Amino acid sequence: MALSDTYEAVIGLEVHAQLLTETKAFCGCPTSFGAAPNTSTCPVCLGLPGALPVLNRKAVEFGIRLGLALESTIAPRSAFARKNYFYPDLPKGYQISQFEFPLCAGGGIDIDLPDGTRRRIGIDHAHLEEDAGKSIHDRGAETLVDVNRCGVPLLEIVTRPDLRSPREASLTLARIRQLVTYLEICDGTMEEGSLRCDANVSVRRRGEESLGTKTEVKNMNSFRNVERALEFEIQRQKRLIDDGGTILQETLLWDAERGVAVPMRSKEESHDYRYFPEPDLLPVRVDEAWIDAVRTTLPELPAARRDRFVASFGLPRYDADVLCAERGTAEYFEEALRVLAEKTESPPREVAKLVSNWVMTEVLRVAGEASLPVLHSPVSAARLAGLLALVQNGTISGTIAKEVFAAMLTGADAESIVRERGLVMISDGREILRSVQAVLSQFPEQVATYRAGGTKVFGFFVGEVMKRTGGKANPRVVTECLRKELETRG
């Protein structure tokens, strides 16, 4: 029996989302990324004697937002503890975190699997904590420490061990990223470390209920690396068990360049951290009034928005998934659709697919090339709607529209470009007929092929007519003229 048939993987994720608060979790230092090393610090985040932490209320509010979105239970009373360990980038010698009494418990997140099914991945809990600093190991024999990140507020989202493959793990991380960015509590930038993922991995023989010895894999800074690292570790554990070896409970560091996970240290148990209640912070109390107030600020969540796009606009599920992947893209689409419906007096459902196609291709391409969010695209949603209105009312063809769109990147509107360049679509049947006749006379062999039943050559004729007219001929009229002229010549 193949290894893949003999064993199954058991995976749980620990996702750290850096919160978009202006100041740190327990002091007034800024959280902005990119400051000079060791400049965004104070006695509180450095843990100097006599400095007292004060909890950032906004961080708690962001935690409540996430808990509501995950359908978790928001604890009326949660508390902080000191997690004690030594590492160079932890100047206090401990981390303020939540242990026994987290802010959020339970809930879940849905993922759509490649086979079209949907799975619910359980959330064990989500808790607030502060971040550690950053150790820089790429300076030869030296290790440098930047403590700017110390004290930045985090939400750690811990899934239940419900995942059974690296692909499921990657999809779950993507859903969590999508959720925290929709909620505007984290920017989700894995490259800058504002969203980080660790994974607990074990394998067991299929049919067994007990869990195997787990390892923890760290340093996976992209969705692709999550899948690569977990696949490596799962295969390593399978081979080790089959060879009669023993899985050690340890922490592994993923080396993306070499494609291997290397041991970092033995994996600690919770008692190794000697947790004890944080003496300088009172318990966090969240009443129903606060929860209700936060609930009113929640946006439409991605799954609900995706389902609405399918039901209300008749979009294919694929389109809805792409459009709703980022909140800004979904908002851009809806704004363009709203403006276009007003300009053409067409119901949104009738023009939704047109708008969707343009957003998914031209708009996302341009935004990606410029490394800009879609909402900051050089062609605004309203300007895109103005361009598509010209297509809808027959002023320009779809081919010309792409030329106009490229010109709009400078900030001009579609109507001005069309007017200045003389790009209005030709719909005069007599003028188009002259171009059709010229094309058919130029390609007698293709005409013979068509007459012999080779109807695929029809598209060739359409293309040649469009070339002769500079892409300005009305495609519908071109098709009609071609069919009539070919029948006449037959």
C-alpha positions, -999 to 999 in steps of 0.1 A, spaced: 0 0 0 13 35 -9 24 58 19 -4 83 10 -29 55 15 -15 42 47 -13 75 67 -32 107 71 -19 141 82 -33 160 111 -26 197 109 -35 227 131 -26 263 124 -15 291 146 -20 324 127 -6 356 141 -23 387 127 -6 420 135 -33 445 143 -38 478 125 -38 500 157 -19 532 156 -1 525 188 12 494 205 -7 470 228 4 484 261 21 518 254 19 548 231 47 539 207 37 538 170 32 506 151 41 518 116 63 495 96 97 506 82 110 529 110 147 530 116 158 500 138 152 505 176 135 539 173 99 530 181 105 520 217 99 532 252 104 520 288 71 501 287 77 480 255 113 474 266 102 463 301 123 487 320 119 487 358 89 507 370 72 509 336 35 499 337 15 487 307 -19 501 298 -41 480 275 -50 494 241 -88 494 239 -88 494 201 -69 460 201 -97 445 222 -123 459 198 -105 444 169 -104 410 187 -142 413 192 -147 420 155 -128 389 146 -146 368 171 -180 379 158 -169 371 122 -157 336 133 -189 330 152 -168 326 184 -180 331 219 -167 365 232 -156 360 268 -172 384 292 -139 382 312 -105 374 298 -71 379 313 -34 384 305 -5 363 316 32 364 314 48 338 291 84 335 303 111 326 279 145 339 269 153 350 234 175 380 223 146 398 206 124 397 238 140 423 261 116 418 290 123 381 292 86 374 290 57 381 266 23 394 277 -3 370 263 -36 354 271 -34 318 282 -61 303 303 -87 330 296 -86 340 259 -109 367 244 -126 344 218 -134 307 220 -148 283 194 -163 292 161 -151 282 127 -142 292 91 -154 276 58 -130 266 30 -139 255 -5 -120 224 -16 -108 218 -52 -135 191 -56 -162 216 -51 -171 206 -15 -170 230 14 -155 221 48 -159 238 82 -126 242 100 -130 246 137 -114 275 156 -101 265 191 -96 301 202 -82 335 194 -63 355 220 -46 389 223 -9 392 229 21 414 221 47 407 195 84 402 201 112 419 183 130 408 152 163 390 149 183 396 117 205 367 108 217 377 73 247 397 84 273 370 83 284 357 117 265 386 135 229 385 146 213 420 149 182 427 169 155 453 161 130 458 189 107 482 171 81 453 168 81 446 206 47 453 220 29 455 186 -6 440 193 -13 406 178 -43 383 175 -33 347 175 -59 325 158 -56 288 167 -75 263 146 -85 229 158 -65 199 143 -91 196 115 -68 200 85 -58 169 65 -36 182 38 -11 210 30 -37 223 4 -64 226 31 -39 244 53 -31 269 26 -68 275 19 -76 280 55 -48 305 59 -61 323 28 -96 325 43 -82 339 75 -62 365 56 -93 374 36 -113 378 68 -89 400 87 -84 423 57 -121 426 52 -125 435 88 -97 460 84 -79 448 115 -47 436 97 -32 444 63 -24 407 57 11 413 43 30 381 48 62 395 33 64 422 60 55 398 88 21 413 96 5 379 90 25 349 101 16 312 102 30 283 122 17 248 118 15 218 142 18 186 122 15 149 129 7 118 110 -13 87 120 -24 55 103 -58 59 87 -86 48 110 -67 56 142 -83 81 166 -52 90 187 -29 117 175 7 112 167 37 132 181 35 166 166 62 190 153 58 227 148 69 243 115 78 280 114 90 306 89 64 300 62 60 334 47 37 327 17 8 304 9 31 285 -15 56 279 13 29 267 36 21 239 12 58 231 4 68 231 41 39 209 52 43 185 24 80 181 32 73 175 69 45 151 63 66 130 40 95 131 64 74 118 93 59 90 71 93 78 60 107 80 96 78 59 110 81 33 82 118 30 89 111 23 125 122 57 138 106 80 164 91 114 158 106 139 182 84 168 194 104 197 181 102 231 163 114 231 127 124 261 106 114 261 70 143 269 46 125 279 14 157 281 -7 168 245 1 132 232 3 138 216 37 126 220 73 155 220 98 153 215 136 154 247 155 148 236 191 129 210 211 92 220 212 81 233 246 50 223 265 29 251 281 44 244 315 78 252 302 68 288 298 59 291 335 27 311 328 14 332 357 -11 360 358 2 394 346 2 414 378 2 448 361 -30 444 341 -66 440 352 -89 414 336 -106 425 304 -144 428 308 -166 429 277 -203 434 282 -231 428 257 -234 465 250 -198 466 237 -203 435 216 -235 449 201 -217 482 193 -189 464 175 -214 442 157 -229 473 140 -195 481 125 -190 448 108 -188 449 70 -205 423 47 -183 393 51 -166 377 20 -187 345 20 -220 364 22 -209 389 -4 -198 361 -28 -231 344 -24 -250 377 -31 -230 383 -62 -240 349 -75 -277 352 -65 -283 389 -73 -262 395 -103 -261 360 -118 -223 358 -118 -206 325 -121 -191 312 -89 -156 317 -102 -162 354 -110 -177 359 -75 -147 343 -59 -122 364 -78 -141 397 -72 -146 390 -35 -110 378 -28 -102 414 -17 -127 438 -1 -114 467 -23 -120 447 -55 -155 438 -45 -162 475 -37 -147 486 -70 -169 461 -90 -201 472 -72 -194 509 -78 -186 504 -115 -217 483 -118 -239 509 -101 -226 538 -123 -229 517 -155 -265 508 -147 -273 545 -143 -256 554 -176 -272 527 -197 -305 523 -178 -298 486 -178 -306 465 -147 -273 456 -129 -279 419 -136 -278 425 -174 -244 442 -173 -228 425 -143 -209 400 -164 -194 427 -186 -182 446 -156 -169 415 -140 -149 405 -171 -132 439 -173 -124 440 -135 -110 405 -135 -88 411 -166 -78 447 -173 -83 463 -139 -66 436 -119 -38 434 -144 -30 471 -142 -33 472 -105 -10 442 -102 16 457 -125 16 489 -105 15 471 -71 -16 491 -62 -48 481 -45 -77 480 -70 -94 510 -53 -63 531 -61 -63 520 -98 -55 548 -122 -88 540 -139 -115 546 -112 -147 526 -110 -167 555 -123 -143 560 -153 -145 523 -161 -182 525 -161 -180 555 -185 -159 533 -209 -183 503 -207 -212 526 -213 -197 535 -247 -194 498 -255 -230 491 -243 -245 519 -265 -225 509 -296 -203 540 -297 -171 518 -297 -163 482 -301 -148 459 -274 -115 459 -293 -113 497 -294 -124 497 -257 -91 480 -248 -71 507 -267 -91 534 -249 -86 518 -215 -48 518 -220 -50 555 -228 -71 561 -197 -42 552 -175 -30 588 -178 -62 600 -161 -83 610 -192 -119 599 -195 -131 576 -222 -154 600 -240 -126 625 -245 -102 599 -258 -128 585 -283 -136 619 -295 -100 631 -299 -88 600 -317 -119 594 -339 -126 560 -325 -164 559 -329 -176 525 -341 -185 522 -378 -220 508 -381 -228 519 -417 -236 487 -435 -225 500 -469 -191 510 -456 -186 477 -438 -198 457 -469 -170 473 -490 -144 461 -465 -160 426 -464 -159 424 -502 -123 435 -503 -113 408 -477 -132 380 -496 -116 390 -529 -81 391 -512 -85 355 -498 -101 333 -524 -86 301 -510 -102 307 -476 -135 314 -493 -132 280 -511 -125 264 -477 -155 280 -462 -177 269 -491 -164 233 -487 -176 232 -451 -146 247 -433 -167 271 -412 -140 278 -387 -124 301 -412 -153 325 -406 -134 340 -376 -104 347 -399 -126 368 -421 -140 387 -392 -105 394 -380 -94 407 -414 -124 430 -417 -116 444 -382 -80 450 -393 -91 469 -424 -114 491 -403 -89 497 -375 -110 477 -351 -138 503 -355 -164 481 -374 -194 470 -355 -189 433 -350 -226 425 -353 -228 442 -387 -196 426 -398 -210 392 -390 -242 399 -409 -225 413 -440 -200 384 -441 -228 357 -439 -248 374 -466 -218 379 -489 -206 343 -485 -240 330 -492 -242 351 -523 -208 339 -535 -218 303 -528 
